[in-house]
Amino acid sequence: MGKETPQLPEREKEKLGPQHVLVTGGAGYIGSHAALRLLELGLTVTVLDDLSRGNRGAVRVLEKIARPGQFQFIKADMTDLEELHRIFAMSDFDVVMHFAALTNVGESHAKPMLYYKMNTACIVNILDAMRVHNVDKFIYSSTCATYGNPKQVPITEETPQIPVNPYGLSKRMAEEVVKDYSNSNKKFSAAVMRYSCIVGADPSCRLGEAPSPELKMYSRLITACAYAALGRLPSVKIYGTNHPTEDGTCVRDYIHVLDLVNAHIAAMNNLKQGQVQVFNVGTGKGYSVRDFIAAWEKVTGKSITVEELQESRPGDPSKVYCDPSKLTELGWKPIYVDLESALATAWSWYLANPDGFSSSP
């Protein structure tokens, strides 16, 4: 019989840091970029995704990049607690990075119970599986939508959380679940990452945003702008020109997806036992919808036809951008500090992959 592989004592494993990361929602836009970065750093990655919003094409990219034995994909339903327990029982995860979620404000108004099920109830299942199988490190990808319509900007981690839509409320409730679980388990450590709007793509065009067809009616601003620039959409709608902002349109902080991923990894490497740390992730700059469209036109060289609707959408805050000072104390800083440089990577992705992963070689 061959010799068994010696197991490192827990104290030595702590010195090495996380070696095996479970990335939930790892076939989605943000999660796949996180998995890619973790693989590039040499970590072992398991992606867990039900592919309801994720993309099999992203998984294929990760499989090609990974070394033998470095990556596995598991298609699973996170509402099924028994299935989660089976997955945790057969794996040796050091940390869970939880991206799996529904994220569209408009859809959350139409389907609030679905959002509470997927965003709030699922986190109870994940934490229960972690509890039973002694996994004590957790990174929760949350949102600045938990702040609602803040009275002052930039927002800090101490800004009151008063969400104004079911999406933001479902994520704030999930944060409370994480904090309550932490109070019951002193070995547990977690980081809650709050951010606003994500843009950009892998600079090598291996990964990018490829939204599900069923979300077309809820498309994000960048997606609408991309389709308009590609000639697939006649115009871009501006929802709300009566906001109390400089040009009447809502203001957001746009962070590049790789900067967001690096923030999650910085938090993972600086967890504190028995604590739930909260970090805002952003550039600290706010851009209006008109600013965004102008930047997109400059990057693409395309003129975008705009259709203005005076009334804003329900639950759409007027101005949200954050102060990332606390996060910078971990040594993190954004690479893409201006909007145009971030959008340029997104445009490169759309040009190379106009049909998403189906147009990739």
N, C-alpha and C positions, 0 to 999 in steps of 0.2 A: 504493500500500500504506500502511496505517496505521502509525503509529509504535509500536514495541514499548514496553510499560510498563517504565520503568527499574527495575532491581532494586537494592534497598538493599545496600550493603556489609555483610558479616557483622558488623562492629563496630557499625554503626548498628542492625542488627536486634537485637543484644544489648541496646542501650539501650532499645528499645521493649518488650522482653520478649516472651513467647510471643504469637503472633497466631493460630495455627491449632493447635487441640488435638484429637488423636485420643482419643476416649473409648471404650475397649473395655467391653462390657457396658453400654452406654449406654441400652439399653431396659429395664434392670432397675431395681430400687427405688432403690439408691444412685446408680448411674450416670446415671439419667435426671435426678435432682435435681442432680447435678454438671453435666450438660450444660445444664440450665436456667439455673443460676447463671452459667456461663461465657458463655452467650448474652446474659444480662442485663448482663454486664460488657463486652459488645461484641466478644468474641472469635469467631472462626470455629470451628465445631465439626463434626467428623465423628464419627458414632456407628457403631461396628462391633459387631454382635451377631448371633448365629445364631438368636435368638428361641426357643431351646429352653427358656429360663427367663424371658427378657425378654418384653415386652408391646408389641405393635404399637400399642396405644392410647397408650402413653407417647410413641412416636415421632410419632404424629399431633399430640399436644400440642406437642411441640418444633417440628414443622414449622409450626404455626400461629403460634407466638411469634416465630420467626426472621425476620429481614429477608431479602429476596431475595439469594441467594448466600451467606448466612451459615451455612447448615446443610445437611448431607447425611447420609443414612442408607444404610449398606451392610450388607446381610445377607451374612454370611460365616462360614465355619467356620475357627476359629483353629488347628485341628489340621492344616489344609492350608497348608503353608509356601509352596507356589507361589502360592496365591491371595493370601496376605499380601504376597508380593513384588510381585504385580501391583498391589495396592491402594497400597502405599507408592510404587511407581514413578509412579503417576499423580497423586500428591498431594504437597504440600509441608508436611509436618507439622513443627511446632517442638517439640512435646512430646507424649508419650504418657501418658495417665492410665489405668491398667490396673485396671478393676473386675471384668472378666469372670472368674467363678469359680463353683464349687459351694460352698455354705456351710453345709450342715446336718450337724451332728455325728452324729445318728442314721443318716442316709443314708450317711455316710462309713464307718460300721462295716459296713453292709450291702453297700456297693459301693466298697471301698477303691481298686481299680484304676482305676475311673472318676475318682476324685478325684485320683489321681496323674497321670492323663492330662490332665485338664482344668486342674488347678491348678498342676502342676509342669511337665509337658512343654510346655504351651501357652506358658509364659513363655519357654522356650528359643526357640520360633518367633518370638515378638514381638521378642525381643532380636536375633535373627539378622536379621530384616527391618530393624530399626533400624540395625544395623551396616552392612548393605549400602547402605542409602539415607541414611546420614549424619544420622540423627536421634539426638541425644545427651542428651536430657532425658527423664527417666522418673519417674513417680510411681506407686508400687506400693501398692495398697490391701491390706494384710495383715490380721492379726488378733491379738488378745491370746490366742487359743487356742494360739499358739506357746509361751506360757509354761507351759502345763499347769496343774498344781495348785501354785501358788507357796507357799513356806513363809511369806512375809511379804507383807502388803498395806499400803498401796498399792504396786503394782509400778512399777518404774522401767525405763528402757530397758536397764539393766545386769542386771536380774533374769534368772537362768539360764532358757534356753528348753528345757523338757523336756515337749513335747506329750504328751498322754495319749489322743489319738484320731487317726485317719487324716486328718481335716480339718486339725487343727493341724499335723501333721507335713508334709502336702503343702504348706502355706503356708510353713513354716519352710524346707523344702527349696528352695522358690522364692526365698526371701530369699537363700539361699546362692548360688543361680545368679546373682542380681543382683550380689552382692558379687564373685563370681569374674569376672563379665564386666567389672565396673568396674576390677578389677585389671589387665585386659588392654587397657583403653581409657581413657587418661588424659583424654580429652575428655568422657567420659561423666559425667553427674551424675544422682543419683537421691535420692529420699526414700522411705522405707518407713514406712507409716502403720499402727500397730497399735491396734485398738480392740475393744471388747467388743460390747455389744448396741445395736442401732440402733432408734430409735422415731421417731414423728412423721411429718409430711407437710408439703408445701407449704401455707403458711397460707391461700392462696387456693384450695386444693382442686383445683389443676390436676393435681397429681401426688400419688401416695401408693403404699402397698404393695398389690399385687394378685398374691398368690402363685399359682403354677400349680396346677391341680387335683390333679396327681399328687403334690404335696407335702403334701396334706392330712394324711396320717398322720404327717408330720414337722413339723406346724405349730408356729410360734413362739408363745411365751407371749402376746404382744400380739395375734396373730391369733386365738388361741383365745378370749381375753377379748373381743375385738371380736365374734366370731361368737356368743358366749354372750350378750352385751349386746343383740345384734340378734335374739335368739331363734332362732338357727340352730344352736346347739349346746347340748345339755342341761346340760353341766357343763364345768369346766376341771380338768384333771388336774394335780396337783402330783407331779412325779416326784422322790421322795426327801425324807423328813422326818427323816432320821437323819444329816444333815450336821453337822459340828462348828462350827455357827454359832449365833447367839443364839436363833433360833426353829426350827432344824433344817432349814431350806430353804436352797438355794444362794443366794449373793449375787453380784450383777452390777452393773456400771456401765452406766447407760442414757444414751446420748448422742443428741441430736436429729439427724436426718439432715442438716439444713441446717448445724448446727454442725460436723458431720463433713466436709461438702463444703467449708465455709470453711477448715477445717484443711488439706485437700488443696491448696486454692488458695494458702494462705499458704506452704505448703512449696514449691509450684511457683514462687512468686515469690522464694524465698530459696534456690534450689539453689546448690551450690558445686561448681565444676568439679573433677572427679577424686575426688569424695567421694560416699559413700552415707550420708546422714543418716537416723537412725531417730527416730521420734516416737511416743509414746503419745498417744492421743486419748481424752479422757473428761472427766467432770465432777469426778473425784476423790472421788465419793461412791458407796458401795455400798448397794444395796437388795436385800432378800430377796424371794423369790417371794411371800410373804405381804404384804410391803410393797407390791409391785407391784400385786397384786390389790386391795388396799385403796385404793390411789391411783386405780386404774381405776374402782372403784365410786364413789368420790367425784366423779370427773370426769363420769361418765356418768349418775349417779343411779340406776344399776341394781344389783341384788343379784346376785352371781355365785355359783352353786352350785359347790362345790369337791369334787373327789374326790381324796383323798390316797392315794398309793402310797408305802409306807415305803421301799422300795428305790429307790435312785437309778439313773439310766440309765448304761450303760457310758461311760466317758470324759467324765463330767460333773464338772468341778472344783467344789469346795465354795465357794470365795470368790475372785473375780477382779474387782478394780477398780484403776485405774491413777492414777498421779501425772502430770498433764499439764504440769508446770512447764517442762520444756524447750520444749514447743510454745508456751507463753505468751511466751517470749522473742522469738518472731517477731511478737508483737503480736496473736496470736489469743487470744480468750476466748469461752466459750460464751454464747450469747444466752439459751438455755433452761437456766437454772441449777437448776431444781427439776423433779422428775419429773412433777408434775401439769400444769405448763404445756406440757411436751413432749407428754404424752398427750392433752391437749385438742386439739391440731392433728390427731392421728391419729383421734380420735373424730369430728371435723368431716368428715374425709375419708370415713370409713366411713358416716356418715349421708348424705352427699351422693352417695356411690358404693358402695352396698351390694353391688353385683355387680362391683366393680372398674371398669375402663374401659368395659366393655360397658354400664354404666348412665350413662355420661357423655353429654351432649348432642352 
